[in-house]
């Protein structure tokens, strides 16, 4: 024995070397995975169900900043206000993509990883399920003793008749096969089918959402009564196309806002808004439509939503030389429930030597003026006593510089506010001093401006409708995939997965001896009842030997294969 041990020690090809043991202490050497091994390991981790669930949760968390912070595609003015209110924090949020969450690189990375993970999970499962559908049900176990749901009985009929009766009772509900060991049956394949359909539908939803971001567009337009809108970029107040959408592909439809009506209660609660429009399709056909809140109109494949409304007083401004310097409807934007509205009128200079004018102020649908003339306010949104209250500015509006301006904001840096002499004790003035010019205008009235600046006429009071146009070709697919995902989820939750076996043999005193067992995946209260239904269909019972449901050790489904 000693010589054998010494020889083994001296032999450089001893067992330790063959087993790959290290030189120090006989520790086994770990094999190197290599690049291919590491890639395979990362792929298996990415395509595991737990990682897919983690990515799904992470995507939901990553979408939250889109609700907390204003988004540039939807509300660029709110983003500008956030920059003004938070000058230190806002630039960092801008760099990190929090003002355009759904187009940020980190959100796209999570989205693509989730998409890849779902594909990697589903494709192998589809192949396995397809093979299971084409394969024969599992063989009949050698013994039914381990199954909690089992039964034995003897029936009067011959084995051939009993076998035919059992198969008839299983037909349409189970996949069956007759083997030398007995009848094997299995049902519940729709459970796994539903699971796969659910996950495939999730992939479809992700693809549809991506297509919606790429090929959709969204725009806002403000249309005054009597005026028309053409579906072209120049007619939009704001236009946000998808990444791959070409503005030249806009359907050339037009519509005219014929009438806008509203209904309010006495306490100023809104009851109804309706915009009656006439639509001209690209083929020249004309139709009448009524757009209401949550009842959009479809034109050219786009949905047209009613998102707001207000008043657009039509004004005519003549300069000091008597020339018409401005004429048109000016939308005033509502600020409260009684439609106190703010607006700006920018008047260019059309005659030599004349200054540009700016009129800012409020429109009051049902105005009440303070007794001392110090102010006015509205008490109801309907225009029962409309009044324009304006202040006057003169100077340079910056219209000649060619720089786009916000039509609802007056840049007064190069302008002066026009004042007038005020009597002693009048509101807003010192004794013998001056006060800002305040213009009160009712429909049909004309007011002469001080300093020979011209006149302002309040012609009439049309309404305007703020419309939101959205084109998204992915919406039908989103709806379809959402429905199939719901149906697949119901199938995966509520379709029972069962296996059932019946063994037949001739009885000693005639008839047929039956022994049967059933197995379900998870809790299935209807399993014993289903087995009883099959055995009752076998024929008249001569002897019944039921086995209690709690007898024997529970069997796992995997033990039957």
KOLKEKE-88708 format. One record per residue (C-alpha): residue number from 1; y, z, x. Coordinates in nm, 4 decimals. Layout:
BEGIN
NUM;Y;Z;X $
...
//
This chain:
BEGIN
1;0.0000;0.0000;0.0000 $
2;0.2348;0.0867;0.2904 $
3;0.1701;-0.2458;0.4612 $
4;0.2328;-0.4311;0.1343 $
5;0.5644;-0.2527;0.0830 $
6;0.6745;-0.3256;0.4409 $
7;0.5900;-0.6896;0.4049 $
8;0.7879;-0.7080;0.0870 $
9;1.0837;-0.5452;0.2556 $
10;1.0732;-0.7791;0.5513 $
11;1.0283;-1.0904;0.3407 $
12;1.3652;-1.2574;0.2874 $
13;1.2319;-1.4130;-0.0342 $
14;1.1459;-1.0802;-0.1927 $
15;1.1755;-1.0069;-0.5613 $
16;1.5251;-0.8629;-0.5323 $
17;1.6550;-1.1843;-0.3857 $
18;1.4756;-1.3910;-0.6467 $
19;1.6259;-1.1765;-0.9227 $
20;1.9739;-1.2447;-0.7883 $
21;2.0460;-0.8864;-0.6865 $
22;2.3536;-0.8234;-0.4763 $
23;2.3468;-0.7034;-0.1198 $
24;2.4993;-0.3643;-0.1929 $
25;2.2938;-0.1162;-0.3937 $
26;2.0825;-0.3844;-0.5600 $
27;2.3552;-0.4638;-0.8249 $
28;2.2825;-0.7848;-1.0227 $
29;2.5312;-1.0617;-0.9445 $
30;2.7176;-1.1916;-1.2534 $
31;2.6998;-1.5674;-1.2965 $
32;3.0310;-1.7527;-1.2976 $
33;3.1302;-1.9109;-1.6317 $
34;3.3335;-2.1876;-1.4813 $
35;3.5982;-2.3924;-1.6592 $
36;3.3566;-2.5394;-1.9116 $
37;3.2165;-2.1977;-1.9959 $
38;3.5609;-2.0483;-2.0468 $
39;3.6649;-2.3404;-2.2702 $
40;3.3488;-2.2994;-2.4776 $
41;3.4149;-1.9253;-2.5096 $
42;3.7774;-1.9809;-2.6206 $
43;3.6689;-2.2414;-2.8746 $
44;3.4110;-2.0060;-3.0234 $
45;3.6737;-1.7313;-3.0497 $
46;3.9274;-1.9647;-3.2110 $
47;3.6779;-2.0963;-3.4664 $
48;3.5455;-1.7549;-3.5659 $
49;3.6217;-1.6285;-3.9140 $
50;3.7963;-1.3138;-3.7915 $
51;4.0426;-1.5182;-3.5835 $
52;4.1066;-1.7512;-3.8793 $
53;4.1885;-1.4498;-4.0977 $
54;4.4140;-1.3076;-3.8258 $
55;4.6001;-1.6384;-3.7975 $
56;4.6382;-1.6596;-4.1753 $
57;4.7901;-1.3109;-4.1796 $
58;5.0079;-1.3965;-3.8811 $
59;5.1366;-1.7083;-4.0583 $
60;5.2383;-1.4965;-4.3578 $
61;5.4181;-1.2504;-4.1290 $
62;5.5874;-1.5344;-3.9384 $
63;5.7251;-1.6733;-4.2651 $
64;5.9048;-1.3466;-4.3487 $
65;6.2159;-1.4162;-4.1347 $
66;6.2755;-1.7194;-4.3554 $
67;6.3443;-1.4742;-4.6391 $
68;6.5493;-1.2273;-4.4340 $
69;6.7845;-1.4726;-4.2595 $
70;6.9744;-1.7731;-4.4050 $
71;6.8156;-2.1057;-4.3207 $
72;7.0182;-2.3970;-4.1887 $
73;6.8412;-2.6716;-4.3915 $
74;6.8986;-2.4850;-4.7181 $
75;7.2341;-2.3069;-4.6684 $
76;7.4260;-2.4024;-4.3527 $
77;7.7419;-2.2287;-4.4750 $
78;7.5550;-1.8975;-4.4995 $
79;7.4369;-1.9451;-4.1400 $
80;7.7988;-2.0001;-4.0319 $
81;7.9010;-1.6827;-4.2139 $
82;7.6204;-1.4935;-4.0400 $
83;7.7497;-1.6163;-3.7020 $
84;8.0985;-1.4940;-3.7939 $
85;7.9734;-1.1544;-3.9114 $
86;7.7280;-1.0978;-3.6208 $
87;7.8737;-1.2750;-3.3149 $
88;7.6388;-1.0962;-3.0711 $
89;7.3082;-1.1113;-3.2606 $
90;7.3410;-1.4567;-3.4202 $
91;7.3216;-1.6644;-3.0973 $
92;6.9964;-1.4920;-3.0012 $
93;6.8515;-1.5532;-3.3465 $
94;6.9582;-1.9163;-3.3161 $
95;6.7763;-1.9529;-2.9819 $
96;6.4609;-1.7960;-3.1254 $
97;6.4622;-2.0267;-3.4274 $
98;6.5157;-1.7614;-3.6950 $
99;6.7705;-1.9803;-3.8770 $
100;6.5156;-2.2621;-3.9112 $
101;6.1878;-2.0737;-3.9194 $
102;5.9635;-2.3422;-4.0635 $
103;6.0627;-2.5963;-3.7978 $
104;6.0491;-2.3559;-3.5039 $
105;5.8012;-2.4063;-3.2198 $
106;5.6344;-2.0668;-3.2648 $
107;5.5787;-2.1200;-3.6387 $
108;5.4369;-2.4679;-3.5706 $
109;5.2054;-2.3214;-3.3044 $
110;5.0615;-2.0670;-3.5483 $
111;5.0305;-2.3382;-3.8131 $
112;4.8402;-2.5734;-3.5803 $
113;4.6136;-2.2972;-3.4481 $
114;4.5243;-2.1969;-3.8040 $
115;4.4587;-2.5597;-3.8925 $
116;4.2340;-2.6049;-3.5871 $
117;4.0526;-2.2775;-3.6557 $
118;3.9780;-2.3726;-4.0155 $
119;3.8489;-2.7150;-3.9145 $
120;3.6292;-2.5607;-3.6449 $
121;3.4894;-2.3079;-3.8941 $
122;3.4227;-2.5507;-4.1757 $
123;3.2672;-2.8561;-4.0093 $
124;2.9567;-2.6733;-3.8757 $
125;2.9147;-2.4936;-4.2086 $
126;2.9260;-2.8217;-4.3981 $
127;2.6472;-2.9603;-4.1786 $
128;2.4339;-2.6485;-4.2219 $
129;2.4888;-2.6464;-4.5991 $
130;2.4004;-3.0139;-4.6257 $
131;2.0725;-2.9561;-4.4451 $
132;1.9994;-2.6580;-4.6716 $
133;2.0575;-2.8706;-4.9820 $
134;1.8063;-3.1290;-4.8616 $
135;1.5460;-2.8810;-4.7463 $
136;1.2700;-2.7230;-4.9522 $
137;1.3208;-2.3717;-5.0921 $
138;1.1856;-2.0947;-4.8650 $
139;0.8106;-2.0446;-4.8527 $
140;0.6351;-1.7843;-5.0667 $
141;0.6125;-1.4503;-4.8799 $
142;0.2657;-1.3222;-4.7950 $
143;0.3320;-0.9933;-4.9748 $
144;0.5667;-0.8925;-5.2553 $
145;0.5293;-0.5207;-5.1854 $
146;0.8606;-0.4884;-5.0058 $
147;1.0717;-0.6455;-5.2808 $
148;1.2511;-0.4043;-5.5161 $
149;1.2362;-0.6530;-5.8062 $
150;0.8764;-0.7594;-5.8654 $
151;0.6182;-0.7660;-6.1432 $
152;0.2544;-0.8444;-6.2104 $
153;0.0928;-0.9463;-6.5379 $
154;-0.1967;-1.1420;-6.6853 $
155;-0.1493;-1.4139;-6.9467 $
156;-0.4066;-1.5848;-7.1667 $
157;-0.3421;-1.9475;-7.0684 $
158;-0.5043;-2.1393;-6.7865 $
159;-0.3268;-2.1568;-6.4481 $
160;-0.2285;-2.5218;-6.4958 $
161;-0.0559;-2.4499;-6.8284 $
162;0.1125;-2.1377;-6.6923 $
163;0.2414;-2.3264;-6.3913 $
164;0.3887;-2.5977;-6.6143 $
165;0.5551;-2.3344;-6.8381 $
166;0.7076;-2.1526;-6.5389 $
167;0.8435;-2.4759;-6.3974 $
168;0.9991;-2.5641;-6.7357 $
169;1.1770;-2.2288;-6.7493 $
170;1.3167;-2.2825;-6.3995 $
171;1.4187;-2.6426;-6.4505 $
172;1.7959;-2.6955;-6.4414 $
173;1.8638;-2.3499;-6.3059 $
174;1.6643;-2.3418;-5.9827 $
175;1.5532;-2.5808;-5.7137 $
176;1.1760;-2.5483;-5.7245 $
177;0.8770;-2.6491;-5.5201 $
178;0.5049;-2.6007;-5.5760 $
179;0.3198;-2.4989;-5.2613 $
180;-0.0400;-2.3894;-5.1967 $
181;0.0885;-2.0308;-5.1907 $
182;0.2619;-2.0534;-5.5288 $
183;0.5930;-2.1556;-5.6857 $
184;0.9113;-2.1053;-5.4827 $
185;1.2552;-2.1375;-5.6404 $
186;1.6122;-2.0900;-5.5253 $
187;1.9525;-2.1089;-5.6925 $
188;2.3136;-2.0336;-5.6019 $
189;2.3889;-2.3203;-5.3682 $
190;2.7177;-2.3558;-5.5550 $
191;2.8192;-2.0231;-5.4038 $
192;2.8270;-2.1681;-5.0553 $
193;2.9596;-2.4978;-5.1922 $
194;3.2478;-2.3075;-5.3517 $
195;3.3131;-2.1286;-5.0258 $
196;3.3293;-2.4577;-4.8383 $
197;3.5439;-2.6184;-5.1100 $
198;3.7832;-2.3230;-5.0890 $
199;3.8257;-2.3594;-4.7133 $
200;3.8507;-2.7380;-4.7303 $
201;4.1191;-2.6953;-4.9966 $
202;4.3105;-2.4639;-4.7638 $
203;4.3032;-2.7385;-4.5040 $
204;4.4228;-2.9813;-4.7701 $
205;4.7098;-2.7484;-4.8604 $
206;4.8119;-2.7271;-4.4937 $
207;4.7987;-3.1063;-4.4592 $
208;4.9984;-3.1554;-4.7795 $
209;5.2620;-2.9081;-4.6653 $
210;5.2909;-3.0872;-4.3330 $
211;5.3228;-3.4228;-4.5090 $
212;5.5892;-3.2743;-4.7351 $
213;5.7926;-3.1676;-4.4320 $
214;5.7590;-3.5120;-4.2759 $
215;5.8129;-3.7514;-4.5664 $
216;6.0293;-3.5613;-4.8185 $
217;6.4025;-3.5304;-4.8635 $
218;6.6394;-3.2952;-5.0391 $
219;7.0045;-3.3426;-5.1275 $
220;7.2800;-3.1847;-5.3306 $
221;7.5456;-3.3655;-5.5281 $
222;7.8295;-3.2556;-5.7534 $
223;7.8935;-3.4991;-6.0397 $
224;8.1902;-3.4815;-6.2794 $
225;8.1699;-3.5872;-6.6446 $
226;8.2254;-3.9591;-6.6779 $
227;8.1463;-4.0295;-6.3138 $
228;7.8357;-4.1901;-6.1647 $
229;7.6004;-4.0993;-5.8805 $
230;7.4129;-4.3565;-5.6702 $
231;7.1049;-4.2517;-5.4748 $
232;7.2454;-4.3264;-5.1299 $
233;7.3301;-4.0944;-4.8437 $
234;7.7068;-4.1452;-4.8842 $
235;7.6992;-4.0075;-5.2399 $
236;7.5311;-3.6814;-5.1407 $
237;7.7382;-3.3736;-5.0585 $
238;7.4517;-3.2641;-4.8329 $
239;7.1350;-3.4493;-4.7403 $
240;6.8317;-3.3107;-4.5559 $
241;6.5616;-3.5732;-4.4850 $
242;6.2124;-3.5035;-4.3544 $
243;6.1285;-3.5760;-3.9921 $
244;5.9743;-3.9176;-4.0647 $
245;6.1752;-4.0081;-4.3737 $
246;6.4019;-4.3117;-4.3398 $
247;6.7208;-4.2998;-4.5480 $
248;6.6858;-4.6739;-4.6036 $
249;6.3786;-4.5974;-4.8169 $
250;6.5826;-4.4203;-5.0879 $
251;6.5103;-4.5658;-5.4303 $
252;6.8331;-4.7363;-5.5521 $
253;6.8687;-4.5662;-5.8900 $
254;7.1997;-4.4490;-6.0399 $
255;7.2983;-4.2175;-6.3225 $
256;7.6187;-4.1234;-6.5021 $
257;7.6961;-3.7742;-6.6297 $
258;7.7946;-3.8552;-6.9865 $
259;7.8452;-3.4987;-7.1098 $
260;7.7864;-3.1417;-6.9980 $
261;7.7542;-2.8669;-7.2590 $
262;7.7062;-2.4933;-7.2342 $
263;7.6498;-2.2053;-7.4735 $
264;7.7430;-1.8397;-7.4171 $
265;7.7216;-1.5208;-7.6183 $
266;8.0333;-1.3217;-7.7048 $
267;7.9703;-1.0926;-7.4070 $
268;7.9618;-1.3950;-7.1704 $
269;7.5821;-1.4174;-7.1334 $
270;7.4581;-1.7727;-7.0719 $
271;7.2294;-1.9176;-7.3385 $
272;7.1958;-2.2848;-7.2533 $
273;7.3175;-2.5544;-7.0166 $
274;7.2537;-2.9242;-7.0736 $
275;7.3600;-3.2307;-6.8759 $
276;7.3246;-3.5554;-7.0698 $
277;7.2930;-3.8508;-6.8322 $
278;7.2253;-4.2225;-6.8550 $
279;6.9907;-4.3427;-6.5817 $
280;6.9753;-4.6965;-6.4460 $
281;6.6472;-4.7701;-6.2716 $
282;6.6112;-5.0159;-5.9804 $
283;6.4750;-5.2765;-6.2215 $
284;6.7916;-5.2541;-6.4338 $
285;6.6442;-5.0616;-6.7262 $
286;6.8627;-4.7868;-6.8735 $
287;6.7457;-4.4661;-7.0380 $
288;6.8998;-4.1434;-7.1642 $
289;6.7913;-3.8080;-7.0216 $
290;6.8948;-3.4449;-7.0662 $
291;6.8654;-3.2120;-6.7676 $
292;6.8327;-2.8411;-6.8361 $
293;6.7627;-2.5359;-6.6245 $
294;6.3942;-2.5484;-6.5182 $
295;6.3582;-2.8846;-6.6944 $
296;6.4351;-3.1466;-6.4277 $
297;6.4667;-3.5194;-6.4673 $
298;6.2545;-3.7619;-6.2671 $
299;6.4192;-4.0714;-6.1265 $
300;6.2947;-4.2931;-5.8471 $
301;6.0153;-4.0478;-5.7686 $
302;6.2656;-3.7625;-5.7150 $
303;6.3109;-3.4581;-5.9348 $
304;6.6726;-3.3894;-6.0325 $
305;6.7368;-3.0193;-6.1006 $
306;7.0406;-2.8619;-6.2603 $
307;7.1470;-2.5938;-6.0111 $
308;7.5036;-2.5138;-6.1161 $
309;7.8055;-2.6127;-6.3196 $
310;8.1743;-2.5481;-6.3580 $
311;8.5107;-2.7007;-6.4407 $
312;8.6904;-2.9843;-6.2617 $
313;9.0546;-3.0008;-6.3775 $
314;9.1931;-3.3532;-6.3472 $
315;9.5316;-3.3411;-6.1757 $
316;9.8007;-3.5943;-6.0910 $
317;10.0420;-3.5111;-5.8097 $
318;10.3557;-3.7193;-5.7479 $
319;10.5547;-3.6777;-5.4287 $
320;10.9302;-3.6400;-5.4011 $
321;10.9720;-4.0187;-5.4120 $
322;10.7888;-4.0384;-5.7465 $
323;10.4773;-4.2050;-5.6027 $
324;10.1297;-4.0921;-5.7085 $
325;9.9963;-3.9096;-5.4031 $
326;9.6815;-3.7688;-5.5661 $
327;9.4956;-3.8274;-5.8904 $
328;9.1501;-3.7085;-5.9747 $
329;8.9177;-3.4314;-6.0888 $
330;8.8983;-3.1305;-5.8573 $
331;8.5872;-2.9094;-5.8863 $
332;8.6683;-2.5387;-5.8999 $
333;8.3685;-2.3221;-5.8052 $
334;8.2835;-2.0292;-6.0365 $
335;8.2861;-1.6814;-5.8825 $
336;8.1841;-1.4528;-6.1698 $
337;8.0232;-1.4484;-6.5146 $
338;8.3487;-1.5385;-6.6888 $
339;8.3855;-1.8455;-6.4646 $
340;8.6914;-1.7386;-6.2713 $
341;8.6891;-2.0371;-6.0366 $
342;8.8449;-2.1133;-5.7002 $
343;8.9521;-2.4524;-5.5760 $
344;9.1725;-2.6488;-5.3363 $
345;9.3786;-2.9624;-5.3915 $
346;9.4701;-3.1593;-5.0767 $
347;9.7524;-3.4071;-5.1296 $
348;9.8176;-3.6688;-4.8565 $
349;10.1583;-3.8134;-4.7756 $
350;10.1972;-4.1624;-4.9220 $
351;10.5746;-4.2079;-4.8942 $
352;10.7719;-4.1995;-4.5692 $
353;10.9301;-3.8657;-4.4907 $
354;10.7126;-3.6709;-4.7340 $
355;10.5033;-3.3686;-4.6358 $
356;10.1370;-3.3246;-4.7114 $
357;10.0724;-3.0620;-4.9781 $
358;9.8032;-2.8076;-5.0408 $
359;9.7449;-2.6343;-5.3735 $
360;9.5103;-2.3369;-5.3798 $
361;9.4288;-2.0959;-5.6556 $
362;9.2137;-2.0194;-5.9531 $
363;9.1102;-2.1771;-6.2785 $
364;9.0722;-1.9389;-6.5758 $
365;8.8749;-2.0773;-6.8762 $
366;8.9996;-1.8138;-7.1205 $
367;9.3122;-1.6792;-6.9580 $
368;9.4975;-1.3583;-7.0298 $
369;9.8316;-1.3223;-6.8504 $
370;9.9666;-0.9787;-6.7612 $
371;10.2763;-0.8883;-6.9683 $
372;10.4946;-0.8604;-6.6585 $
373;10.3704;-1.1951;-6.5257 $
374;10.2170;-1.0343;-6.2168 $
375;9.8772;-1.1927;-6.2657 $
376;9.6179;-1.3441;-6.4962 $
377;9.2457;-1.3174;-6.5512 $
378;8.9665;-1.4755;-6.7584 $
379;8.7743;-1.2943;-7.0311 $
380;8.5160;-1.5600;-7.1304 $
381;8.3518;-1.8635;-6.9653 $
382;8.4265;-2.1067;-7.2496 $
383;8.7577;-2.3004;-7.2119 $
384;8.9340;-2.1610;-7.5197 $
385;9.2617;-2.0962;-7.3334 $
386;9.2380;-2.2730;-6.9936 $
387;9.4966;-2.2020;-6.7262 $
388;9.5476;-2.3066;-6.3644 $
389;9.7178;-2.0558;-6.1342 $
390;9.8131;-2.2203;-5.8018 $
391;10.0087;-2.1466;-5.4866 $
392;10.1844;-2.4179;-5.2862 $
393;10.1608;-2.5062;-4.9166 $
394;10.3383;-2.7881;-4.7287 $
395;10.2932;-2.9334;-4.3814 $
396;10.0094;-3.1048;-4.1972 $
397;9.6624;-3.0893;-4.3543 $
398;9.5013;-3.2598;-4.0542 $
399;9.3859;-3.5498;-4.2717 $
400;9.5002;-3.8081;-4.0167 $
401;9.2833;-3.6715;-3.7357 $
402;8.9622;-3.8183;-3.8761 $
403;8.7744;-3.4883;-3.8531 $
404;8.5565;-3.4015;-4.1588 $
405;8.6884;-3.1043;-4.3547 $
406;8.5474;-2.8634;-4.6088 $
407;8.6939;-2.9730;-4.9416 $
408;8.6854;-2.6146;-5.0681 $
409;8.8821;-2.4643;-4.7762 $
410;9.2494;-2.5177;-4.6908 $
411;9.3310;-2.5079;-4.3179 $
412;9.6801;-2.3567;-4.3198 $
413;9.7313;-2.3356;-3.9409 $
414;9.9853;-2.6215;-3.9439 $
415;10.1223;-2.5514;-4.2909 $
416;10.3809;-2.3223;-4.4443 $
417;10.3637;-2.1427;-4.7755 $
418;10.6421;-2.2489;-5.0070 $
419;10.8676;-1.9717;-5.1397 $
420;11.1250;-1.9546;-5.4137 $
421;11.4131;-1.7300;-5.4968 $
422;11.3040;-1.4259;-5.6924 $
423;11.5230;-1.2205;-5.9235 $
424;11.5706;-0.8541;-5.8441 $
425;11.2761;-0.6392;-5.9484 $
426;11.0426;-0.9279;-6.0106 $
427;10.6744;-0.8766;-5.9088 $
428;10.5935;-0.9570;-5.5477 $
429;10.9505;-0.9699;-5.4166 $
430;11.2021;-0.7455;-5.2536 $
431;11.5512;-0.6991;-5.3926 $
432;11.7352;-1.0300;-5.3664 $
433;11.4424;-1.1762;-5.1646 $
434;11.1920;-1.4546;-5.2108 $
435;10.8389;-1.4754;-5.3424 $
436;10.5562;-1.7299;-5.3006 $
437;10.5655;-2.0134;-5.5484 $
438;10.3080;-1.9568;-5.8259 $
439;10.2342;-2.2483;-6.0563 $
440;10.0931;-2.1904;-6.4074 $
441;9.9475;-2.5038;-6.5634 $
442;9.7904;-2.5633;-6.9024 $
443;9.6181;-2.8905;-6.9987 $
444;9.8771;-3.1603;-7.0627 $
445;10.1566;-2.9709;-6.8852 $
446;10.3677;-3.0924;-6.5919 $
447;10.5419;-2.8632;-6.3439 $
448;10.8169;-2.9676;-6.1011 $
449;10.7650;-2.8405;-5.7479 $
450;11.0472;-2.6695;-5.5565 $
451;11.2279;-2.8242;-5.2580 $
452;11.1966;-3.1667;-5.4167 $
453;10.8279;-3.1868;-5.3243 $
454;10.7317;-3.3654;-5.6464 $
455;10.5419;-3.2760;-5.9649 $
456;10.1952;-3.1632;-6.0703 $
457;10.0359;-3.2637;-6.4024 $
458;9.7227;-3.1070;-6.5548 $
459;9.5762;-3.4119;-6.7290 $
460;9.2495;-3.2849;-6.8875 $
461;8.9484;-3.0636;-6.8227 $
462;8.6116;-3.2313;-6.7573 $
463;8.3037;-3.0337;-6.6559 $
464;8.0910;-3.0869;-6.3471 $
465;7.7203;-3.0417;-6.2811 $
466;7.5767;-2.9382;-5.9464 $
467;7.2491;-3.1251;-5.9024 $
468;6.9665;-3.0733;-5.6569 $
469;6.7561;-3.3842;-5.5861 $
470;6.4159;-3.3348;-5.4264 $
471;6.1602;-3.5943;-5.3322 $
472;5.8267;-3.4607;-5.2117 $
473;5.5231;-3.6931;-5.2260 $
474;5.2929;-3.4024;-5.1379 $
475;5.3411;-3.2125;-5.4656 $
476;5.0486;-3.3779;-5.6558 $
477;4.8203;-3.3106;-5.3595 $
478;4.9396;-2.9509;-5.3320 $
479;4.8597;-2.8993;-5.6996 $
480;4.5175;-3.0652;-5.6655 $
481;4.4182;-2.8665;-5.3589 $
482;4.5454;-2.5435;-5.5137 $
483;4.3290;-2.5989;-5.8217 $
484;4.0200;-2.6882;-5.6160 $
485;4.0801;-2.3845;-5.3940 $
486;4.0893;-2.1626;-5.7022 $
487;3.7725;-2.3198;-5.8454 $
488;3.5959;-2.2886;-5.5105 $
489;3.6975;-1.9243;-5.4833 $
490;3.5624;-1.8523;-5.8313 $
491;3.2350;-2.0203;-5.7399 $
492;3.1999;-1.8251;-5.4156 $
493;3.2667;-1.4968;-5.5956 $
494;3.0771;-1.5321;-5.9225 $
495;2.7828;-1.7706;-5.8710 $
496;2.4732;-1.5562;-5.8026 $
497;2.2501;-1.6470;-5.5082 $
498;1.8848;-1.5823;-5.6024 $
499;1.5378;-1.6587;-5.4778 $
500;1.2281;-1.6281;-5.6932 $
501;0.8574;-1.6639;-5.6180 $
502;0.5567;-1.6789;-5.8522 $
503;0.1955;-1.6640;-5.7358 $
504;-0.0779;-1.7690;-5.9841 $
505;-0.4510;-1.7090;-5.9659 $
506;-0.7392;-1.7173;-6.2165 $
507;-0.7979;-1.3753;-6.3752 $
508;-1.1453;-1.2170;-6.3670 $
509;-1.1715;-1.1989;-6.7477 $
510;-1.0070;-1.5343;-6.8107 $
511;-0.6434;-1.6358;-6.8226 $
512;-0.4076;-1.6302;-6.5318 $
513;-0.2907;-1.3432;-6.3120 $
514;0.0736;-1.3640;-6.2232 $
515;0.2577;-1.1832;-5.9484 $
516;0.6277;-1.2520;-5.9027 $
517;0.9213;-1.1245;-5.7008 $
518;1.2930;-1.1975;-5.6874 $
519;1.5620;-1.1427;-5.4272 $
520;1.9398;-1.1714;-5.4463 $
521;2.2161;-1.1686;-5.1921 $
522;2.4112;-0.8512;-5.2589 $
523;2.4117;-0.6592;-5.5850 $
524;2.2911;-0.8648;-5.8795 $
525;2.2380;-0.6715;-6.2058 $
526;2.0914;-0.9789;-6.3752 $
527;1.8136;-1.0359;-6.1212 $
528;1.5395;-0.8336;-6.2985 $
529;1.6368;-0.9845;-6.6325 $
530;1.6086;-1.3354;-6.4917 $
531;1.2625;-1.2621;-6.3506 $
532;1.1537;-1.1233;-6.6874 $
533;1.2786;-1.4381;-6.8584 $
534;1.0656;-1.6581;-6.6319 $
535;0.7510;-1.4481;-6.6838 $
536;0.7968;-1.4380;-7.0600 $
537;0.8033;-1.8174;-7.0598 $
538;0.4622;-1.8195;-6.8864 $
539;0.2787;-1.7324;-7.2076 $
540;0.1331;-1.4447;-7.4083 $
541;0.0774;-1.1372;-7.1978 $
542;-0.2663;-0.9765;-7.1886 $
543;-0.1888;-0.7088;-6.9339 $
544;0.1470;-0.6153;-6.7901 $
545;0.1869;-0.4146;-6.4680 $
546;0.5626;-0.3837;-6.4111 $
547;0.6779;-0.2370;-6.0851 $
548;0.9790;-0.0055;-6.0953 $
549;1.2935;-0.1541;-5.9452 $
550;1.3240;0.1338;-5.7010 $
551;0.9668;0.1112;-5.5718 $
552;0.9135;-0.0048;-5.2165 $
553;1.1683;-0.0626;-4.9443 $
554;1.4494;-0.3109;-5.0142 $
555;1.3925;-0.6443;-4.8499 $
556;1.6620;-0.8419;-4.6758 $
557;1.6914;-1.2068;-4.7616 $
558;1.6322;-1.3067;-4.4035 $
559;1.2845;-1.1505;-4.4012 $
560;1.1467;-1.4138;-4.6386 $
561;1.1774;-1.7021;-4.3938 $
//
